[in-house]
């Protein structure tokens, strides 16, 4: 399970544990989750049957509960509250159980919209503990965990595209991330949890500066000094370019077409940065660019060495519009 604890917790202690968890005490949350894990797993087994999917549903519920414990108004309702999160995860898994020619069942499943953990962890007293634990994951496990739980384009297939790995590898790395967190979080619960807010703010400023400065024709030299001159950029269609100028040229071309970029989320991990942005298309050309994008920046020796870009899927549009625009819009990005 995600948190490994010892000892039993009586029903009379539940309210006290909930209050402790809401005040940011990691030990209280660990005991609370441990005492309810068996019941959560029973709910998952009833819906999904015994197997790894049931365990995944419970572990995902734990990650959601990390960020949402502050929303629980009545401590006596913690059991049905946790079970509801598990049921939601299980039902989403069931909807994804459709025949697929290759890969893993559920590979296109998006992480539950119920949790929105990134925003809720930011509002929670436990956030520094959780982020501290995430920072200590191995690089491969950390990357898939951040993409899965804290970004919009988070299906196994989309994560596989961003990481340049098979879907099965994504699934195994996500399982490894959960295993590592099971060991890390209890171990670091009493350590000093330095927040990562300053680094994320710095990376957000970097993203906004690059997108706006390039679009406005201003050289973002100060920021792009962190980007290696021979960086590798992987485009959504699988092509690869070397150097920064090809990326900047497309951003400028978007701007000349009336498209602007707005940063909606930034994550900073060990050797990686993740951007999310939306494209704001001009009214006369609403399908020029896809709705948004996720950028995965890989760093080595303090420099960004590789960037992978993934687009948010386009919404359905009239065939006439598609025919008129199929060769235009976001050149090299489409």
C-alpha positions as CSV (number, residue, x, y, z in Angstrom):
1,X,0.0,0.0,0.0
2,X,1.1,3.6,-0.4
3,X,1.7,4.2,3.3
4,X,3.1,1.4,5.5
5,X,2.3,1.8,9.2
6,X,2.0,-0.5,12.2
7,X,-0.6,-0.8,15.0
8,X,-4.4,-0.6,14.9
9,X,-6.7,2.4,15.1
10,X,-10.0,2.3,16.9
11,X,-13.1,4.0,15.6
12,X,-13.0,6.5,18.5
13,X,-9.6,7.7,17.2
14,X,-10.8,8.5,13.7
15,X,-12.0,12.1,14.4
16,X,-8.7,12.9,16.1
17,X,-6.7,11.4,13.2
18,X,-8.7,13.4,10.6
19,X,-8.1,16.6,12.5
20,X,-4.4,15.8,12.7
21,X,-4.2,15.1,9.0
22,X,-6.1,18.3,8.2
23,X,-3.5,20.2,10.2
24,X,-0.7,18.7,8.2
25,X,0.4,15.8,10.5
26,X,1.7,13.1,8.1
27,X,1.6,10.4,10.8
28,X,-2.1,11.0,11.3
29,X,-2.8,10.6,7.6
30,X,-0.6,7.5,7.5
31,X,-2.6,5.8,10.3
32,X,-5.9,7.0,8.9
33,X,-5.2,5.6,5.5
34,X,-3.8,2.4,6.9
35,X,-6.8,1.8,9.0
36,X,-9.2,2.1,6.0
37,X,-7.1,0.5,3.3
38,X,-8.7,-3.0,3.8
39,X,-12.2,-1.6,3.3
40,X,-11.1,0.4,0.3
41,X,-9.6,-2.6,-1.3
42,X,-12.7,-4.6,-0.6
43,X,-14.8,-2.0,-2.5
44,X,-12.4,-2.2,-5.4
45,X,-12.4,-6.0,-5.5
46,X,-16.2,-5.9,-5.5
47,X,-16.3,-3.7,-8.6
48,X,-13.2,-4.8,-10.5
49,X,-12.3,-8.2,-9.0
50,X,-9.1,-9.1,-7.4
51,X,-6.0,-8.0,-9.3
52,X,-3.7,-5.1,-10.0
53,X,-6.4,-2.7,-11.3
54,X,-8.1,-2.9,-7.8
55,X,-4.9,-2.1,-6.1
56,X,-4.2,0.8,-8.6
57,X,-7.6,2.2,-7.8
58,X,-6.9,2.3,-4.1
59,X,-3.4,3.8,-4.5
60,X,-4.8,6.5,-6.8
61,X,-7.4,7.2,-4.2
62,X,-4.7,7.7,-1.6
63,X,-3.0,10.2,-3.8
64,X,-6.3,12.0,-4.3
65,X,-7.0,12.0,-0.6
66,X,-3.6,13.5,0.2
67,X,-4.7,16.7,-1.4
68,X,-8.4,16.6,-0.4
69,X,-8.3,15.8,3.3
70,X,-8.9,19.5,4.1
71,X,-12.3,19.3,2.3
72,X,-13.7,16.6,4.7
73,X,-16.1,18.5,7.0
74,X,-17.3,15.7,9.1
75,X,-14.6,13.3,10.4
76,X,-17.2,10.6,10.9
77,X,-17.7,10.5,7.1
78,X,-14.1,9.6,6.3
79,X,-14.9,6.0,5.5
80,X,-17.7,6.6,2.9
81,X,-15.6,9.5,1.6
82,X,-12.6,7.3,0.9
83,X,-14.8,4.6,-0.5
84,X,-16.5,7.1,-2.8
85,X,-13.1,8.1,-4.3
86,X,-12.3,4.4,-4.8
87,X,-15.6,3.7,-6.5
88,X,-15.1,6.7,-8.8
89,X,-11.7,5.3,-9.8
90,X,-13.1,1.8,-10.4
91,X,-16.0,3.1,-12.5
92,X,-13.5,5.0,-14.7
93,X,-11.4,1.9,-15.1
94,X,-14.5,-0.1,-16.1
95,X,-15.4,2.5,-18.7
96,X,-11.9,2.1,-20.2
97,X,-12.2,-1.7,-20.4
98,X,-12.7,-2.0,-24.1
99,X,-10.9,-4.3,-26.5
100,X,-7.7,-2.9,-27.8
101,X,-5.5,-4.4,-30.5
102,X,-2.2,-4.0,-28.6
103,X,-1.0,-2.5,-25.3
104,X,-2.5,-2.5,-21.9
105,X,-6.2,-2.4,-21.0
106,X,-7.0,1.1,-19.8
107,X,-4.0,2.6,-21.5
108,X,-6.1,5.6,-22.7
109,X,-7.8,6.1,-19.3
110,X,-7.4,9.6,-18.0
111,X,-6.7,10.0,-14.3
112,X,-9.9,10.8,-12.4
113,X,-11.1,14.3,-12.7
114,X,-12.4,14.0,-9.2
115,X,-9.0,14.5,-7.5
116,X,-7.2,17.4,-9.4
117,X,-4.4,16.7,-6.9
118,X,-1.9,19.4,-8.0
119,X,-4.3,22.3,-7.1
120,X,-5.6,20.6,-4.0
121,X,-2.2,19.7,-2.7
122,X,-1.2,23.3,-3.1
123,X,-4.0,24.3,-0.7
124,X,-3.3,21.4,1.7
125,X,-1.2,21.5,4.8
126,X,0.4,18.2,3.7
127,X,1.7,19.6,0.4
128,X,5.3,20.0,1.4
129,X,5.5,16.5,2.6
130,X,4.0,15.1,-0.6
131,X,6.2,17.2,-2.9
132,X,9.2,16.3,-0.8
133,X,8.5,12.6,-1.3
134,X,7.9,13.1,-5.1
135,X,11.3,14.8,-5.4
136,X,13.0,11.6,-4.1
137,X,11.5,9.3,-6.7
138,X,13.9,7.9,-9.3
139,X,13.9,10.1,-12.4
140,X,11.9,7.7,-14.6
141,X,9.3,7.0,-11.8
142,X,9.0,10.7,-11.0
143,X,8.4,11.7,-14.6
144,X,5.5,9.3,-15.1
145,X,4.0,10.1,-11.7
146,X,4.0,13.9,-12.3
147,X,2.5,13.4,-15.8
148,X,-0.1,10.9,-14.6
149,X,-1.3,12.8,-11.5
150,X,-0.7,16.4,-12.2
151,X,-1.2,17.1,-15.9
152,X,-4.2,17.2,-18.3
153,X,-2.7,14.9,-21.0
154,X,-2.3,12.0,-18.6
155,X,-3.5,8.8,-20.3
156,X,-1.0,6.0,-20.5
157,X,-0.8,6.4,-24.2
158,X,-0.2,10.2,-23.9
159,X,2.5,9.7,-21.3
160,X,4.1,7.1,-23.5
161,X,4.3,9.6,-26.3
162,X,5.8,12.3,-24.2
163,X,8.4,9.9,-22.7
164,X,9.2,8.1,-25.9
165,X,8.5,4.7,-24.3
166,X,6.0,1.9,-24.8
167,X,2.7,2.0,-22.9
168,X,3.7,-1.1,-20.9
169,X,6.8,0.7,-19.7
170,X,4.7,3.6,-18.5
171,X,2.5,1.2,-16.5
172,X,5.4,-0.5,-14.9
173,X,7.1,2.8,-14.0
174,X,3.9,4.1,-12.5
175,X,3.7,0.9,-10.4
176,X,7.3,1.5,-9.4
177,X,6.5,5.1,-8.4
178,X,3.8,3.9,-6.0
179,X,6.2,1.3,-4.6
180,X,8.8,3.9,-3.9
181,X,6.3,6.3,-2.4
182,X,5.3,3.5,0.0
183,X,8.8,3.5,1.3
184,X,9.6,7.2,1.0
185,X,6.6,9.0,2.5
186,X,6.7,7.3,6.0
187,X,10.5,7.7,6.1
188,X,10.5,11.4,5.4
189,X,7.3,12.3,7.4
190,X,9.4,13.9,10.2
191,X,12.0,15.5,8.0
192,X,12.1,19.2,7.1
193,X,10.0,19.5,4.0
194,X,11.4,22.4,2.0
195,X,8.7,23.6,-0.4
196,X,9.3,23.5,-4.2
197,X,7.1,26.6,-4.8
198,X,10.1,28.8,-5.5
199,X,11.5,26.5,-8.2
200,X,8.1,26.1,-9.8
201,X,7.6,29.9,-9.8
202,X,11.0,30.3,-11.5
203,X,10.2,27.7,-14.2
204,X,6.8,29.3,-14.8
205,X,8.4,32.6,-15.4
206,X,10.8,30.9,-17.8
207,X,7.9,29.4,-19.7
208,X,5.9,32.6,-19.9
209,X,9.0,34.6,-20.9
210,X,10.0,32.3,-23.7
211,X,6.5,32.0,-25.2
212,X,5.8,35.8,-24.9
213,X,9.2,37.1,-25.8
214,X,9.7,35.0,-28.9
215,X,6.2,35.8,-30.1
216,X,6.8,39.5,-29.6
217,X,10.2,39.3,-31.4
218,X,12.2,39.9,-28.2
219,X,15.3,37.7,-27.7
220,X,14.8,35.7,-24.5
221,X,18.5,35.3,-24.1
222,X,18.5,35.4,-20.3
223,X,16.1,32.5,-20.1
224,X,17.2,30.4,-23.0
225,X,20.8,30.5,-21.7
226,X,19.5,27.5,-19.7
227,X,18.6,25.7,-23.0
228,X,21.5,23.9,-24.7
229,X,22.3,25.2,-28.2
230,X,22.2,21.6,-29.5
231,X,19.0,20.6,-27.6
232,X,16.9,18.0,-29.3
233,X,13.2,18.8,-29.9
234,X,10.7,16.1,-30.6
235,X,7.5,17.3,-32.4
236,X,4.1,15.7,-32.0
237,X,4.4,14.1,-35.5
238,X,7.5,12.3,-34.4
239,X,10.0,14.4,-36.3
240,X,13.1,15.7,-34.5
241,X,15.0,19.0,-34.8
242,X,18.3,20.1,-33.3
243,X,18.7,23.6,-31.7
244,X,16.4,26.2,-30.3
245,X,15.6,28.3,-33.4
246,X,13.2,25.8,-35.0
247,X,11.0,26.0,-31.9
248,X,11.2,29.8,-31.7
249,X,10.4,30.1,-35.4
250,X,7.1,28.1,-35.0
251,X,6.1,30.2,-32.0
252,X,6.7,33.4,-34.0
253,X,4.7,32.0,-36.9
254,X,1.8,31.2,-34.5
255,X,1.9,34.8,-33.3
256,X,1.9,36.1,-36.8
257,X,-1.3,34.1,-37.4
258,X,-3.0,35.6,-34.4
259,X,-2.4,32.7,-32.0
260,X,-1.3,33.4,-28.4
261,X,-0.1,31.0,-25.7
262,X,-1.2,31.0,-22.1
263,X,0.7,28.9,-19.5
264,X,-1.8,26.9,-17.3
265,X,0.5,24.8,-15.3
266,X,4.2,24.2,-14.5
267,X,5.8,21.3,-12.6
268,X,9.5,21.1,-11.6
269,X,11.1,17.8,-10.7
270,X,14.5,16.2,-10.5
271,X,16.0,17.0,-13.9
272,X,12.7,17.7,-15.6
273,X,10.2,20.6,-16.0
274,X,6.7,20.2,-17.4
275,X,4.8,23.0,-19.0
276,X,1.1,23.1,-19.9
277,X,-0.4,25.8,-22.1
278,X,-3.5,26.6,-24.0
279,X,-3.5,28.0,-27.5
280,X,-5.8,31.0,-27.9
281,X,-6.8,31.0,-31.6
282,X,-8.1,34.0,-33.5
283,X,-11.9,34.2,-33.8
284,X,-11.7,33.9,-37.6
285,X,-9.6,30.7,-37.4
286,X,-10.7,28.8,-34.3
287,X,-9.1,25.6,-35.3
288,X,-5.7,27.0,-36.2
289,X,-4.0,25.3,-33.3
290,X,-5.1,22.4,-31.0
291,X,-6.6,23.3,-27.6
292,X,-3.4,23.1,-25.7
293,X,-0.1,21.3,-25.2
294,X,2.2,19.6,-22.7
295,X,5.9,20.2,-22.9
296,X,8.4,17.8,-21.2
297,X,11.8,19.4,-20.7
298,X,14.7,17.1,-19.7
299,X,17.7,18.6,-18.1
300,X,21.3,17.5,-17.6
301,X,24.1,19.4,-15.9
302,X,21.8,22.4,-15.5
303,X,20.8,22.6,-19.1
304,X,17.7,21.6,-21.0
305,X,18.9,19.0,-23.4
306,X,15.7,17.5,-24.8
307,X,12.1,18.7,-25.2
308,X,9.1,16.6,-26.2
309,X,5.8,18.2,-27.1
310,X,2.3,16.7,-27.0
311,X,-0.9,18.3,-28.1
312,X,-4.2,18.1,-26.4
313,X,-6.5,16.3,-28.8
314,X,-8.6,18.5,-31.0
315,X,-12.3,18.6,-30.5
316,X,-14.6,17.3,-33.2
317,X,-15.2,19.9,-35.9
318,X,-17.3,20.2,-39.0
319,X,-15.9,18.4,-42.0
320,X,-15.9,21.5,-44.1
321,X,-13.7,23.3,-41.5
322,X,-11.4,20.3,-41.3
323,X,-11.0,20.2,-45.1
324,X,-10.3,23.9,-45.2
325,X,-7.7,23.8,-42.5
326,X,-6.1,20.4,-42.7
327,X,-2.9,21.7,-44.2
328,X,-2.7,24.9,-42.1
329,X,-2.4,25.8,-38.5
330,X,0.6,25.4,-36.2
331,X,3.1,24.5,-38.9
332,X,5.3,21.6,-37.8
333,X,3.3,21.4,-34.6
334,X,0.2,19.9,-36.1
